[in-house]
Amino acid sequence: MTDLIGARSASEDLSARVPPWTRLSWAVLGYGLSVVVFLCGKMIRAADYVGRDNDDVMRLVQVRDLLAGQSWFDLTQVRLGLDGGTLMHWSRLIDLPIAALITLFKPFAGAESAEAMALAVWPMILVLPLMAAMGLAGRRAGGPQCMHFCLFFTAIFVVTSNRFQAGSIDHHNVQLVLAAVMIAMLVDRQYRAESFAIAGVAAALAIAIGAETTPFVAVICLLVAVLWACEGQRFAAAATAFGAALATTVSAAFFLTVPPHLYAAVTCDSLSLAFFSLSALGGGLLAVSALAASRLGRFGRLLVLGLNGVITAGFALGIAPQCLKNPLDDLDPLLWELWLDNVTEAQSFLALARQGSGGLGAFYFSGFFALAICAWRIRRRDRVALHLILGSLVLVTWCIALMQVRGAVFSNLIAILPASLLLVDLRTNSMRERRRALASLIYAVAVLVSVPAVWALAGELATNGAADLAGNGDRRQGWGLCTSAEAMTDLRQLPPTLVVDPSNMGASILRFTEHRALSAPYHRNPEGMLTELRIGLAAPEEAAHMLRRLGNPVIAFCAKDPQTRLVIEKAHDGLYSQLNAGKVPDFLDALPVTPGTGLKLFRLKH
């Protein structure tokens, strides 16, 4: 069978005299270092060395606990939620390099400076592997010109997103790098075993680090299996390498990060028996099939592949049927109403459209454009398999983004490849026909519409106007001040106790103080979040009983907090409404606070 990925481009043949890795390395360094310099400039102007996402703050808290002696296998955040703490679902595989960097810098920089340096260095370290993977994917898919387009668009992707800025230490940037690595390996037209082994390792690590990428990894596995069914013996070594690497790496990650007493536990939001066993089983079956059945005809291989699918699906239904649905479906309706329905990254396309969000284009158009390109190429019989692969990967991430906008960052990244392949042809056409202004115009327009930041700029101008775009409105002047270091100073002066806080404040309380936070925006702490919301909604007398059952807590009240505003609007006679109106119930004492932060502190009277 002919090469499924496509023929070599003319531009690649012309550059054959230059070693490919040399061209790629210099290009990656050129683009990557420019991006790092830009990010350093943004870092210098940043108000804090930790990212502004709650997850960045909570990750730092988790790393601090590890460095303070908490067990590698113990992910319990003991200072979050009700008595007993909250078992977090984040992987130690991300904590480890950040903790190592802090340990490296601490002897000569001090504790706080070491944290600041580590949190600045870690996201920027990831820029070069992302650029290298995207550049390699572009070169393998369409030659040197495509490589440069991919690097150019990836550079814009990095500098216009918040995933690689200093302080962004959540796991999403690592997942983006792993996704890019999988794509670069999958488009290897020579089907090198080492490429697909690397793809298998990246797929396993993506599963181990976070469940968000599980659908993407599942499609990667399906594509590799289909390639084997189509190509047979020619693809046998690659399929074997992928399956074996996936099974081996996910097994290693499971036993290195999951405590023995949880080996039999099934969770759907982290690496557990469910994802481990299914990944290891699927990878192992693919490797064995490639070794034993590659000489069969295509129909025979498809039968073997179908049997593997039935075995894996049956195993999934037997061991983890609950993981076939959204793990957040079981949340209390009150949490959906007052928390999750108002989390921007968890919003659906329809929810954003109803709100008239100006970000729709930035979130969705690049992925839609890439899907249209792939469909057009397939219809024209132009590198069909390549565009089937890219289209499948864009489609799964774009559909995830339709349900939760957080998936858009992955579809925007993957969309770079189909767009770059198109732009290579459009650029060639515009240069060949210099007198045709239309060809140049089409090329220029295609470049612009391929950049999500262009759509973000247009949406911002359309919805908020140039004044807001210039940055005249600062969220830190609103509820963000309640989570600032200045606001936390007042709490830090109190003896450690439980703080009844809105969820947006929880991570900052854990970061800046020794207190225990009742609420933080994590679905594994539903009882803590519900308790705080019910206290705020309850009439003062009922709230007093609820507070006394918690011991001697401190109430942290921020009237400008978005969730607190929802509570005030929902219960006009509730405790938070009373506090917002300046009516302090008799059972509470107001504590001194720093003026201007917007934070008010109260404690039960003895």
C-alpha positions in Angstrom: 0.0 0.0 0.0 1.2 3.5 -0.7 2.4 5.8 2.0 -0.7 6.9 3.9 0.8 10.2 5.0 1.7 11.6 1.6 4.5 12.3 -0.8 7.5 14.5 0.0 7.0 18.1 -0.8 9.1 19.9 -3.4 10.5 22.3 -0.8 11.7 19.4 1.3 13.5 17.9 -1.6 15.3 21.2 -2.3 16.5 21.4 1.2 17.7 17.8 1.4 21.3 18.9 1.5 20.8 20.5 4.9 20.6 18.0 7.7 16.9 18.0 8.9 17.7 18.1 12.6 20.1 21.0 12.1 17.4 23.0 10.4 14.8 22.1 13.0 17.2 22.8 15.9 18.1 26.3 14.8 14.5 27.1 13.9 13.3 26.0 17.3 16.0 28.0 19.1 15.2 31.1 17.0 11.5 31.0 17.6 11.7 29.6 21.1 14.2 32.0 22.5 12.3 35.0 21.1 9.2 33.6 22.9 11.1 33.2 26.2 12.4 36.8 26.0 8.9 38.0 25.5 7.6 36.0 28.4 10.5 37.3 30.6 9.3 40.8 29.8 5.8 39.9 30.9 7.2 38.3 34.1 9.0 41.5 35.1 5.7 43.4 34.9 3.7 40.8 36.8 2.3 41.8 40.2 2.8 38.3 41.7 5.2 35.4 41.0 2.3 32.9 41.1 -0.2 32.6 38.2 -3.6 34.2 38.8 -5.4 30.9 38.4 -6.5 29.2 41.6 -5.0 25.9 40.3 -1.5 27.6 40.1 -1.8 28.6 43.7 -3.1 25.3 44.9 -0.3 23.5 43.0 2.3 25.6 44.9 0.6 24.6 48.2 0.8 21.0 47.2 4.5 21.3 46.3 5.2 23.1 49.6 3.5 20.2 51.5 5.7 17.7 49.6 8.8 19.7 50.5 7.7 19.9 54.1 7.7 16.2 54.4 4.3 15.0 53.3 4.4 11.5 51.8 4.9 11.2 48.1 1.9 8.9 48.0 -0.3 11.2 50.2 -2.2 13.8 48.2 -4.5 14.8 51.0 -4.8 18.6 51.4 -5.3 18.4 55.2 -6.1 22.1 55.5 -8.9 22.1 53.0 -12.5 21.3 53.7 -14.1 19.6 56.8 -12.2 17.5 59.3 -10.0 14.9 57.5 -9.1 17.2 54.7 -9.5 16.7 51.0 -7.8 14.0 48.9 -6.7 15.9 45.7 -6.5 14.3 42.3 -3.4 15.9 41.0 -0.3 14.0 40.0 3.0 14.1 41.8 4.6 13.9 38.4 4.1 17.7 38.1 5.0 18.4 41.7 8.4 16.7 41.3 10.2 19.0 38.9 8.8 22.2 40.6 9.9 20.9 44.0 13.3 20.0 42.5 13.8 23.5 41.1 12.8 25.1 44.5 15.3 22.8 46.2 18.0 23.7 43.7 17.5 27.5 44.1 16.8 27.6 47.9 20.4 27.4 49.2 21.5 30.6 47.5 18.2 32.5 47.0 16.2 31.8 50.2 12.7 30.2 50.4 10.5 32.8 48.8 12.9 33.8 46.0 13.5 30.1 45.3 9.8 29.7 44.8 9.7 32.7 42.5 12.6 31.5 40.4 11.2 28.0 40.1 7.8 29.2 39.2 9.3 31.4 36.5 11.6 28.8 35.1 9.3 25.8 34.9 6.7 27.1 32.4 9.5 28.6 30.2 11.4 25.3 30.2 8.3 23.8 28.6 8.3 26.3 25.7 11.2 24.7 23.8 9.8 21.1 23.9 6.5 22.4 22.7 8.2 24.4 19.9 10.3 21.4 19.0 7.4 19.0 18.8 5.3 21.4 16.7 8.2 22.2 14.4 8.9 18.5 13.9 5.3 17.8 13.2 5.2 20.5 10.6 8.4 19.3 8.9 7.2 15.7 8.8 3.8 16.7 7.5 4.7 19.3 4.9 8.4 20.1 4.8 10.5 23.1 5.9 8.0 25.8 4.9 5.3 24.0 6.9 7.7 23.7 9.8 8.2 27.5 9.9 4.5 28.2 9.7 4.0 25.8 12.6 6.7 27.4 14.7 5.4 30.9 13.9 1.8 30.0 14.9 3.0 28.1 18.0 5.0 31.1 19.1 1.9 33.3 18.8 -0.1 30.6 20.6 2.3 30.6 23.5 2.7 34.4 24.0 -1.1 35.0 23.7 -2.2 32.3 26.2 -1.6 32.1 29.9 -0.4 28.5 30.0 3.3 29.2 29.7 3.6 32.5 31.5 5.8 32.8 34.6 3.9 31.3 37.6 1.7 29.0 35.4 2.5 25.7 37.1 -0.8 23.9 36.7 -0.5 20.7 34.6 -2.2 22.0 31.5 1.0 23.3 29.9 2.6 19.9 30.3 -0.5 18.3 28.7 -0.1 20.6 25.7 3.5 19.6 25.3 2.5 15.9 25.5 -0.3 16.4 22.9 2.2 18.1 20.5 4.7 15.2 21.0 2.0 12.6 20.2 1.0 14.5 17.0 4.6 14.9 15.9 5.2 11.2 16.3 2.0 10.1 14.7 2.7 11.9 11.4 6.0 10.2 11.0 5.6 9.0 7.4 8.4 6.4 7.8 6.6 4.7 10.7 9.8 4.6 12.8 9.3 2.3 15.8 11.1 4.9 18.1 8.6 7.6 17.0 5.7 5.5 18.0 7.4 4.4 21.2 7.7 8.1 22.2 4.0 8.6 21.3 3.1 5.7 23.6 5.2 7.2 26.5 3.6 10.6 25.9 0.1 9.1 25.9 0.7 7.2 29.1 2.1 10.3 30.8 -0.9 12.4 29.7 -3.2 9.9 31.3 -1.2 9.8 34.5 -1.1 13.6 34.8 -4.7 14.4 34.2 -8.0 12.9 33.0 -8.8 15.8 30.8 -6.8 14.4 27.9 -8.2 10.9 28.1 -10.5 11.4 25.0 -7.6 12.8 23.0 -5.4 9.9 24.1 -8.2 7.4 23.2 -8.3 8.8 19.7 -4.5 8.6 19.4 -4.7 4.9 20.3 -7.5 4.3 17.9 -5.6 6.0 15.1 -2.5 3.9 15.7 -4.7 0.7 15.8 -6.3 1.7 12.5 -3.0 2.4 10.9 -1.8 -1.1 11.9 -5.0 -2.6 10.5 -4.5 -0.8 7.2 -0.7 -1.2 6.8 -0.1 -4.6 8.4 3.5 -5.8 8.4 4.9 -2.4 7.4 3.5 -0.9 10.5 4.0 -3.9 12.8 7.1 -2.5 14.6 5.5 0.9 15.1 2.3 -0.6 16.5 4.3 -2.9 18.8 6.5 -0.1 20.1 3.4 2.1 20.7 1.4 -0.5 22.6 4.4 -1.8 24.6 5.5 1.8 25.6 1.9 2.8 26.5 1.4 -0.3 28.7 4.8 -0.1 30.3 4.8 3.6 31.1 1.3 3.7 32.5 2.1 0.8 34.7 5.2 2.5 36.0 3.3 5.7 36.6 0.6 3.8 38.5 2.9 2.0 40.8 5.1 5.1 41.3 2.4 7.5 42.2 -0.6 5.6 43.5 -0.4 4.4 47.2 -0.8 0.6 47.7 -4.0 1.0 49.7 -5.6 2.6 46.7 -4.6 0.1 44.1 -8.1 -1.3 43.9 -9.9 2.0 44.1 -11.6 3.3 40.9 -11.7 7.0 40.4 -12.6 8.8 37.1 -10.7 12.0 37.6 -7.2 10.7 38.2 -4.9 7.7 37.5 -6.4 4.8 39.2 -7.2 1.1 38.6 -9.7 2.2 35.8 -7.4 4.2 33.6 -4.3 2.1 34.4 -5.9 -1.3 33.6 -7.6 -0.1 30.5 -4.5 1.6 29.1 -2.2 -1.3 30.0 -4.7 -3.8 28.5 -5.3 -1.9 25.3 -1.6 -1.2 24.8 -0.7 -4.8 25.5 -3.4 -6.2 23.2 -2.2 -4.0 20.4 1.4 -5.0 20.9 0.6 -8.7 20.9 -1.7 -8.4 17.9 1.0 -6.5 15.9 3.5 -9.2 16.8 1.3 -12.2 16.0 -1.2 -11.0 13.4 0.5 -8.5 11.1 0.9 -11.1 8.3 -2.9 -11.6 8.1 -4.8 -9.9 5.4 -6.5 -6.5 6.1 -9.8 -8.1 6.8 -8.1 -10.5 9.3 -6.4 -7.6 11.0 -9.7 -5.7 11.3 -11.2 -8.8 12.9 -8.4 -8.9 15.4 -8.7 -5.2 16.1 -12.5 -5.6 16.6 -11.9 -8.4 19.1 -9.4 -6.3 21.0 -12.0 -3.5 21.1 -14.7 -5.9 22.4 -12.4 -7.2 25.1 -11.3 -3.6 26.2 -14.9 -2.3 26.1 -16.1 -5.3 28.2 -13.4 -4.7 30.7 -14.3 -1.1 30.9 -17.9 -1.9 31.5 -17.0 -4.4 34.1 -14.4 -2.5 36.1 -15.4 1.2 35.7 -18.8 1.8 34.2 -19.2 5.0 36.2 -16.3 6.5 34.2 -18.3 6.4 31.0 -20.1 9.6 32.2 -19.0 13.0 33.4 -17.6 12.6 36.9 -19.1 16.0 37.8 -22.7 14.8 37.1 -23.1 13.7 40.7 -22.5 17.1 42.1 -25.2 18.7 44.3 -27.5 21.0 42.2 -26.6 23.9 44.5 -22.9 23.5 43.5 -23.9 23.5 39.8 -26.0 26.7 40.3 -23.6 28.7 42.4 -20.3 27.4 41.3 -19.7 25.2 38.3 -22.2 27.0 36.0 -20.3 30.2 36.6 -16.8 28.8 36.0 -15.6 30.2 32.7 -13.5 27.3 31.6 -16.4 24.9 32.4 -18.9 26.8 30.2 -20.3 25.2 27.1 -20.5 26.8 23.6 -24.3 27.4 24.1 -23.7 29.1 27.5 -21.1 31.4 26.1 -23.3 32.2 23.1 -26.2 33.1 25.4 -24.0 35.4 27.4 -22.8 37.1 24.1 -19.2 36.3 24.9 -16.7 38.0 22.6 -14.4 35.0 23.0 -16.4 32.6 20.8 -14.2 33.2 17.8 -11.0 32.8 19.7 -12.2 29.6 21.3 -13.9 27.9 18.3 -13.0 29.4 14.9 -9.5 28.0 14.5 -10.7 24.5 15.2 -13.6 24.9 12.8 -11.3 26.3 10.1 -9.0 23.3 10.6 -11.9 20.9 10.3 -13.0 22.6 7.1 -9.5 22.4 5.7 -9.2 18.7 6.5 -12.7 17.9 5.0 -11.7 19.9 1.8 -8.4 18.1 1.5 -10.0 14.7 2.0 -12.6 15.5 -0.6 -9.9 16.4 -3.1 -8.0 13.2 -2.2 -5.0 15.3 -1.1 -3.0 13.4 1.6 -6.1 11.7 2.8 -4.7 9.8 5.7 -2.7 12.7 7.1 -5.8 14.9 7.1 -8.0 12.1 8.5 -5.5 11.9 11.4 -5.3 15.6 12.0 -9.1 16.1 11.4 -9.9 13.4 14.0 -7.7 15.0 16.6 -9.0 18.4 16.0 -12.6 17.1 16.0 -12.4 15.3 19.4 -10.8 18.4 21.1 -13.2 20.8 19.4 -16.2 18.7 20.5 -14.8 18.7 24.1 -14.6 22.5 23.8 -18.2 22.7 22.8 -19.1 21.0 26.1 -16.4 22.8 28.2 -14.4 25.7 26.7 -11.2 24.5 28.4 -10.8 22.1 25.5 -10.4 24.9 23.1 -6.7 25.4 23.9 -6.0 21.9 22.6 -8.1 22.3 19.4 -6.4 25.6 18.8 -2.9 24.0 19.1 -3.7 21.1 16.9 -5.4 23.3 14.3 -2.0 24.9 13.6 -1.0 21.9 11.5 -3.8 21.8 9.0 -3.7 25.6 8.7 0.1 25.5 8.1 -0.2 22.9 5.4 -2.8 25.1 3.6 -0.7 28.2 4.0 2.3 26.5 2.3 0.2 25.9 -0.8 -1.4 29.4 -0.7 2.0 31.0 -0.3 3.5 29.1 -3.2 0.5 30.1 -5.3 0.8 33.7 -4.4 4.5 33.8 -5.2 4.0 31.9 -8.4 1.3 34.4 -9.6 2.7 37.7 -8.5 0.4 39.7 -10.7 -2.7 38.2 -9.2 -3.6 40.3 -6.2 -6.4 37.9 -5.3 -4.0 35.1 -4.5 -2.0 37.2 -2.2 -5.1 38.5 -0.5 -6.4 35.0 0.1 -3.0 34.1 1.6 -3.0 37.1 3.9 -6.6 36.5 5.1 -5.9 32.8 5.7 -2.9 33.8 7.9 -5.0 36.1 9.9 -8.0 33.9 10.4 -5.7 31.0 11.5 -4.6 33.0 14.7 -7.0 32.7 17.6 -5.6 35.9 19.1 -7.0 37.8 16.1 -10.4 36.5 16.9 -9.9 37.3 20.6 -8.9 40.9 19.6 -12.0 41.3 17.3 -14.3 39.9 20.0 -12.9 42.1 22.7 -13.3 45.2 20.5 -16.9 44.1 19.6 -18.0 43.5 23.1 -16.1 45.8 25.4 -14.6 48.5 23.2 -11.1 49.9 22.9 -11.1 51.3 26.4 -11.3 47.9 28.1 -8.9 46.4 25.5 -6.3 48.9 26.6 -6.4 47.4 30.1 -8.1 50.3 31.9 -10.2 47.9 33.9 -8.3 45.7 36.3 -10.0 42.8 38.0 -7.6 43.1 40.9 -9.5 46.3 41.8 -12.5 44.1 42.5 -12.8 40.8 44.2 -9.2 39.9 43.4 -8.1 42.2 46.2 -9.7 39.9 48.7 -7.3 37.2 47.8 -4.2 39.4 47.8 -1.2 39.1 50.1 -2.3 42.3 51.8 -5.8 40.9 52.6 -4.3 37.7 53.9 -2.0 39.6 56.3 -5.0 40.2 58.5 -5.9 36.5 58.6 -2.2 35.6 59.1 -2.2 37.5 62.4 -4.9 35.2 63.9 -4.2 31.8 65.5 -4.7 29.0 63.1 -8.3 28.0 62.8 -11.0 27.1 60.2 -11.9 29.9 57.8 -15.4 30.0 56.3 -14.5 31.4 52.9 -15.9 31.7 49.4 -14.3 29.1 47.1 -12.2 31.7 45.1 -10.4 32.6 48.3 -9.5 29.1 49.5 -6.2 28.5 47.7 -4.9 32.0 48.8 -5.7 31.2 52.4 -3.7 28.0 52.2 -0.9 29.8 50.4 -0.5 32.8 52.7 -1.7 31.5 56.1 -1.6 28.5 58.4 -5.4 28.4 58.6 -7.7 25.7 57.2 -10.0 26.8 54.4 -13.5 25.4 54.4 -14.0 26.0 50.6 -11.9 26.0 47.4 -13.1 25.4 43.8 -12.4 21.7 43.7 -15.1 19.0 43.1 -13.4 16.6 45.6 -14.4 19.0 48.4 -18.2 19.1 47.8 -19.1 19.0 51.5 -16.8 21.9 52.4 -18.2 24.0 49.5 -21.8 23.2 50.3 -21.3 24.0 54.0 -20.0 27.5 53.1 -22.8 28.2 50.7 -25.5 27.0 53.1 -24.1 29.2 55.8 -24.2 32.2 53.5 -27.7 31.4 52.3 -29.1 30.6 55.8 -31.0 33.1 58.0 -28.6 34.5 60.7 -30.0 32.3 63.5 -29.7 29.1 61.5 -26.2 30.2 60.3 -25.2 30.7 63.9 -26.0 27.0 64.7 -24.1 25.9 61.6 -21.1 27.9 62.5 -21.0 26.7 66.1 -21.0 23.1 64.8 -17.7 23.9 63.1 -16.1 25.0 66.3 -14.7 28.5 66.5 -14.3 29.5 62.8 -13.5 32.9 61.3 -15.8 34.1 58.5 -14.0 35.7 55.6 -16.6 37.9 53.8 -15.8 39.6 50.4 -18.9 41.4 49.0 -17.3 41.7 45.6 -16.6 38.0 45.2 -18.6 36.6 42.2 -19.9 33.6 44.1 -20.7 35.7 47.2 -22.7 38.0 44.9 -24.8 35.1 43.7 -25.5 34.0 47.3 -26.6 37.5 48.2 -28.9 37.7 45.2 -30.4 34.2 45.9 -31.1 34.7 49.6 -32.0 38.3 50.5 -32.5 37.5 54.1 -29.4 35.2 54.4 -26.3 35.8 56.4 -24.3 37.1 53.5 -27.0 39.6 52.5 -27.1 40.9 56.1 -23.3 41.3 56.2 -23.4 43.0 52.7 -26.0 45.5 54.1 -23.7 46.3 57.0 -26.0 44.4 59.5 -23.7 42.4 61.7 -25.7 39.8 63.7 -25.4 39.8 67.5 -23.5 36.5 67.6 -20.6 37.8 65.5 -17.7 40.1 66.3 -16.1 42.1 63.6 -12.3 41.7 63.5 -9.9 44.5 62.4 -8.9 44.5 58.8 -6.7 46.5 56.4 -8.7 49.2 54.7 -9.1 48.9 50.9 -8.9 45.2 50.4 -12.6 44.6 50.5 -12.2 41.7 52.9 -14.1 41.7 56.2 -13.5 39.2 59.0 -15.9 38.0 61.7 -15.7 35.6 64.6 -18.3 34.0 66.8 -18.8 35.7 70.2 -17.8 33.6 73.2 
